[in-house]
Structure formats: C-alpha cells, structure tokens
Amino acid sequence: MNEVIAVFVGAVLAGLFQTISEICNRRRETEAVLTALASEVESICRLITHQKYLEATGKVAHDVAAGMWNGTSYVIDIRENYFTAYEGLIEKIGLLKPDQVTKIVNFYAYCKSAIDSTRPDGPHADALGTTDAAVNMVSVHQLLVAILNLGNEIIQMPKNSIKYQSDAAKELNT
C-alpha cells in the first residue's frame, strides 16, 4: 500500500513540477516576445525622431491650417522592411495581454499607413500641390503623432510587466 501511495505522490509531484516549469517557460517566452517587439518599436520611433519626420509634417500641417501651404508634400521612399520582429513573432502575439496586442497591432497598422501615404508611387503621388495632398500631409502628421504616442506606451510595456511581476513576488513573500 505504501508503494502505491509513494508512486501516486511521485506522479503528483512530477506533474506539479512540469506545470510550474511550463508556466515559467511561458512567462519567459511572453517576456521575450514583448521585449523584442518593444525594441523594434523603439527603433522605429527613434528613426522617426532622428529623421525629423514629425517636425517636417507638423510644419506642413500648420501651414495648411493657417492657409499658407505652398504645395509642399513629403515623399518618403521606404524600401526596407522595418517590421521583421513583428512579422517573425506574429504567431506568438497571442501570448501577450489583449490590451498590449491592440496597441502593438495599431502601431504597425499606423506605420504601414504612414508609409503607404508617403510612397513615391502611393495614392497621393499624382496629387502634389492639390487639396488631396494637403489633407494627406495633415493625416500623415496625425499618424506620426499617434505612432509616437503608441510607441512610447509599447516601449514601457516590458518594464511595466517586469515591475508588476516583481511587485507580485514581493506581495507573496509578505
């Protein structure tokens, strides 16, 4: 009888260890996915800032609003893929919390829209100097503002997640 109990206890302990191990592995994987995406988002935001796209489109948007627009539009010929982490991790995005996924997906959708709106062969390429071009430049500026705002939130996600886990661990120890 003691042997049966020992086997049962051993099986329960092995199952418990396996479950805890899987939970820890999933948490590490989730953290790695979030960190990789946040790093890529940070790189994209730094590029937008470094290239001064927000300032340039902001000036055009200001001029359009003030009725002083001179027909200037920006064409940005982006040929590289800056979304390799996102595209490579899309199958793992379900590991993240729904509010994180929403912000990340919106960030990349807004980036793609901004790229499409400024392509030399994009929908507004033939509209230079027109009202459509003016509206497009104001829209691109608004997209860049939204991209940078979402980007700042996404960049903080891994830090907030680690802080949350650390706070939870402290609460368990008290």
C-alpha positions in Angstrom: 0.0 0.0 0.0 2.8 2.4 0.9 4.3 1.8 -2.6 1.1 2.8 -4.3 1.0 6.0 -2.2 4.6 6.7 -3.0 4.0 6.3 -6.7 0.9 8.5 -6.6 2.8 11.2 -4.6 5.7 10.9 -7.0 3.4 11.3 -10.0 1.6 14.3 -8.5 4.9 16.0 -7.6 6.3 15.3 -11.1 3.1 16.8 -12.7 3.3 19.8 -10.4 7.0 20.3 -11.3 6.1 20.0 -15.0 3.3 22.5 -14.7 5.4 25.0 -12.8 8.2 24.6 -15.4 5.7 25.2 -18.2 4.4 28.3 -16.5 7.9 29.7 -16.1 8.8 28.9 -19.7 5.7 30.5 -21.0 6.3 33.6 -18.9 9.9 33.9 -20.2 8.7 33.4 -23.8 6.0 36.1 -23.3 8.6 38.4 -21.9 10.9 37.7 -24.8 8.2 38.4 -27.4 7.2 41.6 -25.7 10.8 42.8 -25.3 11.6 42.1 -28.9 8.5 43.9 -30.2 9.1 46.9 -27.8 12.7 47.0 -29.0 11.7 47.2 -32.7 9.0 49.8 -31.9 11.6 51.9 -30.1 13.9 51.7 -33.1 11.1 52.8 -35.4 10.3 55.7 -33.1 13.9 56.7 -32.9 14.1 56.7 -36.7 11.0 58.9 -37.0 12.5 61.3 -34.4 16.0 61.2 -35.9 14.8 61.9 -39.4 12.6 64.7 -38.1 9.5 63.5 -39.9 7.2 64.8 -37.2 8.6 68.3 -37.4 8.5 68.4 -41.2 4.9 67.2 -41.4 4.0 69.4 -38.5 5.2 72.4 -40.4 3.1 71.4 -43.4 0.1 70.7 -41.2 0.5 74.1 -39.6 0.8 75.8 -42.9 -2.3 74.0 -44.2 -4.3 75.1 -41.1 -3.1 78.7 -41.5 -3.9 78.8 -45.2 -0.3 79.4 -46.0 0.5 76.0 -47.6 2.8 76.3 -50.5 2.0 72.9 -52.0 4.9 71.1 -50.3 4.4 67.4 -49.7 6.8 64.8 -48.4 7.6 61.7 -50.3 9.4 59.1 -48.3 10.8 56.2 -50.3 11.0 53.4 -47.7 12.1 50.2 -49.3 13.5 48.3 -46.3 11.3 46.2 -44.1 11.5 47.6 -40.6 8.9 45.2 -39.2 11.0 41.9 -39.1 10.5 41.2 -35.4 6.7 41.9 -35.7 6.3 39.7 -38.7 8.5 36.9 -37.3 6.6 36.9 -34.0 3.1 37.3 -35.2 2.3 33.7 -34.4 3.4 34.3 -30.8 1.5 37.6 -30.3 -1.3 35.6 -28.6 1.0 35.2 -25.6 0.5 38.9 -24.8 -2.3 40.6 -23.0 -5.2 41.8 -25.2 -4.6 45.5 -24.4 -0.9 45.0 -25.4 -1.8 43.2 -28.6 -4.3 46.0 -29.5 -1.6 48.7 -29.1 1.1 46.8 -30.9 -1.2 45.9 -33.9 -2.4 49.5 -34.1 1.2 50.8 -34.0 2.2 48.7 -37.0 -1.0 49.4 -38.9 -0.4 53.2 -38.4 3.2 52.8 -39.6 2.1 50.9 -42.7 -0.5 53.6 -43.4 2.1 56.4 -43.0 4.5 54.6 -45.3 1.8 54.0 -47.9 0.7 57.7 -47.7 4.2 58.9 -48.5 5.4 56.5 -51.1 6.5 58.0 -54.4 4.1 55.6 -56.1 1.4 55.9 -53.4 -2.2 57.1 -53.7 -1.2 60.7 -53.4 1.9 60.7 -55.6 -0.1 62.3 -58.5 -1.9 64.8 -56.3 1.1 67.0 -55.4 0.0 70.6 -54.8 -3.7 69.7 -54.6 -6.1 69.8 -51.7 -5.9 66.0 -51.5 -2.1 66.3 -51.0 -2.7 68.9 -48.2 -5.2 66.7 -46.5 -2.8 63.7 -46.9 0.1 65.6 -45.2 -2.1 66.6 -42.3 -3.2 63.0 -42.0 0.4 61.8 -42.1 1.3 64.2 -39.3 -1.6 62.9 -37.2 -0.5 59.3 -37.9 3.1 60.1 -36.8 1.8 61.7 -33.6 -0.3 58.5 -32.9 2.7 56.3 -33.8 5.0 58.0 -31.4 2.4 58.1 -28.6 1.6 54.4 -29.1 5.3 53.7 -29.4 6.0 55.3 -26.1 3.4 53.2 -24.4 4.7 50.0 -26.0 8.3 50.7 -25.1 7.2 50.9 -21.5 5.4 47.5 -21.6 8.3 45.2 -20.8 9.4 47.5 -17.9 5.9 47.6 -16.5 5.5 43.8 -16.9 8.7 43.2 -15.0 7.8 45.7 -12.3 4.4 44.0 -12.0 6.0 40.6 -11.6 8.5 41.9 -9.1 5.7 43.6 -7.1 3.6 40.4 -7.1 6.6 38.4 -5.9 7.1 40.8 -3.1 3.5 40.5 -2.1 3.8 36.7 -1.9 6.8 37.0 0.4 5.0 39.3 2.9 
